[in-house]
Structure formats: structure tokens, C-alpha cells
Amino acid sequence: MRLLDRAQEAADDDHWIGRPPSGPQIVAYLTVGTVALLFSGVQPILLDALVAEQRLTVGLVGWSFTVEFLTLALGVVLAGAFAKPDKLALKGLLAGLALAILNGAMLHASGPLVLADRAAAGLAEGVLVWLTMLMITRASTPALWAGVFLVAQGLLQVGFAAILPVTLMARFGANGGFAAAAVVALIGALASFALPSAAAALPTDVEAEAGGAKGHGARAIASLAAVFLTYAFFIGFFAYLPQLAGQAKMAPGEVGGAVSLSLALSILGSGVAALLAKRLSYYPACLVSVAAFAVVLVWVWRLPAAPVFMVLASLHGFFWGFFMPFQMPLVIESDPTRRAAALVPTVQALGAAAGPVLCSLWVTDTEARGGLLVAGACLALALLTVTVLHVRRLATASLRAVSS
């Protein structure tokens, strides 16, 4: 077996950083992160049930969404900054138990207590997502495992969103959903026992340069900015999809179908990305995705008939899921130490929180197409940033080839 130091492994896509995890360890890594993100997929259903039960006001629903996204991002950052990548089973167990307790506490929460509970839950979820990122950022093909992770969480979210309303919630209301979420969190806590004892340390800047891979702080920041803008586009557009469908004179059932199709196709897109991850680099994936998004934005602006709108929603969902895994190699190329890559979930969560807010500044009760302009501007800025990074990388590679 060819021996490589950590710096060479970071620059070589054919090798993991550190010892590759076993099959059960990979499953455990993916399980804890998937469990952490379950609630983000069923938030609308459970919070709407709390409103119907008069335990939460409509005004607090938006705050509940935002606060959990923000504290989840904070949890990832704090774990990355202060937690060492060791004693992973213990950390996963504690975070999973905390999340289970907080989900269980929602059985008796109402009003501002809901916000406090979800803020605390976001921190626990952030730690669990950080554990999953320990594997993805050290993987030989990060886009592959990011795609698998997205498929896993998407299937769990869609499955629960479809099953809960006609089972536990039909009998016990919102409490049935929160009880199920608590049980799932316990499963994540138990899965932590299969995690390895520790993850390999990421290479330092000195080691990365010694291995022939030079990072740059400004480039890392620019790549994370592109991730933020792309996610602001994804969620900003998605948040106003129902209003846009309503403007297109679609029936309520058709509106729900458009949203469901977009979510379902995003899972398929992530699966396709996982299959192509070893053969396709991030920049061609970006160009294809942006071209598809441009078609969606222009055509949705025209408020087409329901069948066409359904196709456009599906197209957005597919390429949303397809492009997300390729954000990981984009950031890793700008920072071969992979420290910036560990921040990708945080930046995605911040973009998810910012996108709808930015779009809301340009929409009214009767006209939502202003949100398309904001979403399109975010997408254009992201494409510009990614293109500049790609061109600079090619120029640097050419200079190295000439000098050698």
C-alpha cells in the first residue's frame, strides 16, 4: 500500500484522510446527521399543528423556523471550534439524548417556550451534523458521500412528512409528531455507539503546502460565499413556490403537488450526483445546474399553466439536489486543509435562513415574482464567484506546469 502523509491525502482524491471508516461506521456517521435534520423536513407540518391547537401563533412560526436554522449553524461552528475529533461515541450519545429530551419536552411546550426549545434543539442537531461532517470532509470523494447524506435525510424527511399526518398525528395531534421525533433522536443516540473512537486530524496549512496543495484564506471565504448565495437562491425560490403557483391560477391540490414534486426530485438529483461524483467535477455541474435554474426562473416569471409549472418545479428540485453535493469539492479546492469544508452546513443553514428574508423584501400579498429577481441575483453572484475561483485555479495550475 502506498503511504501518504495527511497533506498528500488532502490533495489526492483517491485517498481518505486517515483510516477509511468501516461499513458500520459509515452508516453510523450518516445516521446521526440524518436524524439531526429530520425536524427541518417536518417543521411545516408540526408547527402548523401547534397553530391549530392554539399552542403557537402564526407570527411565531417564522421565528421558530429561523431560530432552529441559526442555532443549528451555531452548533456546527461551536463543535468545530471547541470539540476535538475524539470520543465520538460519547459526543454523539450526549447530543442524541439531548435532542430526544428536547423533542419530548415539546409535548408540553407552547408560545415562547417553543422557540426556546427549538433553539436548544438546534444546538444539539448542530453537534450531530458536525459528526457526519467529520466523515465527509475526510472522504476520498466528498461529493459522493454528501450526495448519499442528502438522499438519506431527504428520504427520512419525506417519509415522515407523508406518514405522520395520517398515523400518530391523526390521533395525538402535534404531540404524536414530536414523540416520533424523540424516538428517532434516540435511535441516533444509539447509532453513535458504532462511531469510531476518533477521526484523523485535518492537515495544517504547512502540511498542505508541503504536499503541493496551497490554500488561500480569501479563496476559502469566496467559496463559502458562493455556497451561501446558492442556498439563498434554493430556499428563497422554494419558500415562495406556493405563492407563485397560486398566481399561476393553480388549484390548492396542484400547488401541494408542485411542492412535493420539487422535494421528491431533489432526492433523485442528489442520488444522481452521488453516482457521478467520481467522474464529474464541480464546475461543469455548476454550469449545467445554473443553466437549468435560469430556464426555471424565466419560465416561472411567465406564470405558465399547471402542467408546465409542475415540470419547472421538478426541474428546480432535481438540480437543487444535484448541485448541493458538488459544493463540498468547490470549497475543498479553495482550502485543501478542508477546515472551510467543515463549515459548509453552517453556511448552508445561514443561506437557507437569509434567502426567504431577502426575497420577502420584494414580494407583496398579490405579487411574488419580485422574489424571483432576488433569487436570480443570488444565483448570478454565485456563478460569478465560482467562475472566478475556477479560472484562477486553472491559471495557477498552468503557471505550476510551466515552472516545473
N, C-alpha and C positions, 0 to 999 in steps of 0.2 A: 504493500500500500504506500502510495506517495505521501510523504509527510509535508504538511504545510503549517506555517505559523498562522496566528489569528488574522494578521493583516492580509496575508495572501488569500486566506479563505474568504475574507470580506470582499475581495476584489474578484474572486473566482466563482462564477455562478454554478459550478459543478460540485461545490462542496458546502457542507454546513459549517457554521462557526461552532466549534466544539463537537462533542459526540452526538451523532444524529439520535433523536428520540426513538424509542421502540413504538410499535403499533399501538399498544395500550396507552402509552404516554401521550402520543399524538391525539388519540381520542379524548383523553382527559383534558389536554390543553384546549381542544376545540369545545368540549362540553362546558367548561367553566365560563368561557366567554359567551357562548351561545345562550346559556342560562341567564347571564347578566343582561343580555339585550332582549330578553323575551318581552319585558314590560313595554319597551319602546314600540313594539308592534301591536300591543293590545291596549295601549293608553286610550285611544279614542273610545273604545267600547266600555272600558271600566270607568273612565271619568264621566262619560255620558250617563252611565247607570247611576253614579253618585249624584249627578244633577237631577235625574228623575226621582231619586229618593230624597231630594232636598237636603243632601249632606254636603253639597258643594254648589256654589253659584257659578253661573256661566262665565262671569268675569274672572274667576279664579282658575278656570280650566286652562286658559292660555298660560297663566303663570305656572301652573303645575307642569305643563309641557316643558316650558323654558327652564325652570329651576332644575329639573331632573337631568336635562341635557347638559346644563352648565356644571352641575356637581359631578356628573359622570366624567366630564372632561377634566375637572379638577382632581378627581380621584386618580385618573391615569397619570396626570402630571406629578402629583404628590408621591405616588408609588414609585414612579420612575426616578424621582429626585432623592427620595429618602430610604427606600426599601432596597436591600441588597437582593440579588437574584439567587437566594438560597432559602432553605426551609420552605420550599414552595408548597408542600402539602399542608403545613400548618397555616400559612397565609391564606391559601385557598379555602381551607376549612373555616377559619375565622370569618373571612369575608362572606362565604356562602351562608354560614349560620346567621350572621348579622342581617343579610338580605332576607333570609327566611323569617326572622323575627320581625323585621320592619314590614314585610308584606303581610304577616299575620296581624300586626298592630293596626293595619288598615281596616280590620273588621270593626273597629270601634272609633275610627277617626272621622272627623267631619270638619268643614270650614278650614281655618288656617292650619289646623293640625295635619291636614292632608299635605299641605305644602312642606311643613317641617319633616314629615315622614318621607316624602319623596325626595327631598333634598338629601337627607341622610342615606336613603336607599341608593341615590346616585353615586355617593362616595364609595359604598360597598361594591356597586356594579363596576365602578372605575378600576378598583383593585383586581377584580376578576378579569376584566378586559386586558389589563396590564399583563396578567399571567399568560393569556393567549398570545399577546404581542411578543412575549419573550421567545416563543417558538417561531412566530412568523418572521421576526426581524433577524433570526439566525438561520433561517431555512436556505437551502440551496437555490430554491426558486420561490421567492416570497410571493409573487403574483399567483402562483398555483395555490398555495395554502390560504392566501387572502380570499381567493375565489371560493375555495371549499368552505371556509369560515362563513362567508356571506350566504352561500347556499344553505348551510346548516341552520343559521339563525333565521333565514327567510322562511324555510320550511316549518320551523317551530312556530314562528310568529303567525304565519298564515293558517297553520293547523289549529292553533289555539283560538285565533280570531273567528274561525269558522265553527269550532266545536263548542266553545264556552257559552255563547248566547242560547244554544238550544239544549244545553245539558245543565250544568251547575248553576249558571246564571238564571236559567228559566225557573229554577226552584228557589234559589237563595239570593238572587239579585247580585249586586256588586260583590257582596261578601263571598259568593261562590267563586268568582273570578280571582279574588285576592287570595283565597285559600288555596286554589290551584297554583297560583304564582308562588306561594310559600312552599308548597310541596316541591315544585320544580327547583327552587333555590336550594332546598335540602339535598336534592339529587346532585346538584352542582357541588355542594359541600362534600358529599360522599365521593364524588368523582375525583376530588383533589387528592385523595389518598394514592391515586395511581400516578400522580405527577412525579417527575424525577426530583432528587434531593436538591439539585441546583441547576442553573443554566450557566453556560460559559460566559465569561466576561467579554464584552464587546471590545474591539481593538481601539487603542488610543489613537490620537492624531499622528503621533510619532510612528506608531506601528503601521498605520495605514500608508503613510508616505514611504516607509521602508519597504512596503510590499508593492510599491508602484502605483498606489491609488491615492490621489490627493483630493482632500475635501476642501470646501471653502464655505465659511460661515454665511456669506451673503447668498451663495447659491442655495444652501440648505434652506435659508429663510424664504427665498424666492419660490422654491419648490413647494414649501408648506403653504405659501400664499396661494399658489395655483390650486392646491388641494382645497383650501378654504373657499376660494371663488367657485370652484367646480361644485362643491357640495351646496353652496348657497344657491347655485343655479338649480341643482337637482331638487332640493326640498322647497325652494321658493316657487318653482313651477308646480310641483306636486301639491303644495298647500292650496293653490288656487285652481287646481284642476276641476273640482266640483263646480265652482262658480263659473268657470269658463264653459263647462259643459251645459250649465243652466242657461247661459247666454246664447248658446247654440241651439236652444229650444229642445234639449234632450229631456226625456221623461226621467223622474227620480230613479226608477229601476235601471235605466240606461246609464245614469250618472254613476250609480254604485258599481255597475258592470265595468265602466271605464276605469275606475279606481282599482278594482280587483284585478283587471287585466294588466294594468301597469305594474302592480305588485308581483303578480304571478310571473310576468315576463322578465322582471328584474332578477328573479331567482334563476331562470333559464339563462339569462345573459351572464350571470356570474359563473354558472356551470360551463358555458362555452369558453369563457375567459380562462378558467382553470385548465381546460383541455388544451388551449392554445398557448398557455403561458410560457412553455419552453421553446416555442417556435416563433413567437411574435413579440417584438419589443414595444415599449410603451408609446413611442411617438407615432408609429402607424396606427396603433389602437386609438390614440387620441384623435388623429385626423379623421378616421372613419367615424368615430363617435360624434365629433363636433359637426361633421357634415350631416349626419342623421338628425342631430338636435336642431340644426339650422332649418332643415326641412320641416320639422315639427313646429318650431316657433312661427315660421312664416305661414304655414297652412292653418294652424290653430288660430292665428290672428284673423283669418277669414271666417271663423266660426262655421266650419263645414257641417254637413249632415251627420247624423248619429253614426252610421257605419264607418265613414271616413274618420270621424273623431275617435272612434274606438281603435282604429288602426294606428292613429297618431299617438294615442295614449300608450298603446302596446309598444310602439317603436321607442318612445321615451323610456318606458320601463326597461325594455331589453338592453338598450345601450347604457342606461344608468347602471344596471347590474354588471354589464360587460366592462365598462371603463373603470369602475371602482378598484378592482384588484390591481390594475396597472399603475395606480397612484403610488403603490409601495416601491416598485423599481424606479419610478421617477425620482422619488425622494432619496433612495439609496444611491443612485448615480451621482446626485449632488453632494451627498455626505456618506462616503464609504464606511465611516465608523458605525453607521446605522443608528446613531443616537437620535437623529432627527426622525428616522422612520418610526421610532417608538412613540413619537408624538402624533402620528397620523390619526389615530382615533380621536384624540383630543381636538385636533384641528377640524376634523370632520364634524364632530359634535358642535363646535362653535359655528361652523358654516351652516349646519342644519338649524341652529338657533337664529342665526342672523338673516338667512335667506328670506323666510316669511316676513320678518320685520321690515326688511328693506323693500320688499315687494308691496307691503301694506301701505307704504307711503305714496304709492302711485295707483291705488285702486279705490273705487268707491262702491257703494251698495249696488249700483246698477252697471258698473263698467270695471271689469277685472283685467282687461288687456294691457293696462299700464304695467302690471306685474310682469308681462312678457318682455317689456322693454328692459326692466331691471334685471330679470333673469338672463336675457340675451347679453346685456352689458357685462355681467359677471362671467358668462361663458367666453365672451370675446377677450376679456382681460386674461382669463386663464389660458386660453390658446396662445395669446401673445407671449405670456410668461414662459410657457412650456417650450414654445418655438425658440425663444432667445436662449434658454438653457440648452436646448438640443444643438443649436448652431454653434454655441460656444464650446460645447463638448466636442463636436466634430473638428472645430478649428484647433483645439488643444491636442486632440489625437493626431491631427496632421502635423503639427509642429513637433510632437514627440517622434513621429515616424521619420521626419526629415532629419532631426538631430541625432537619431540613432543610426 
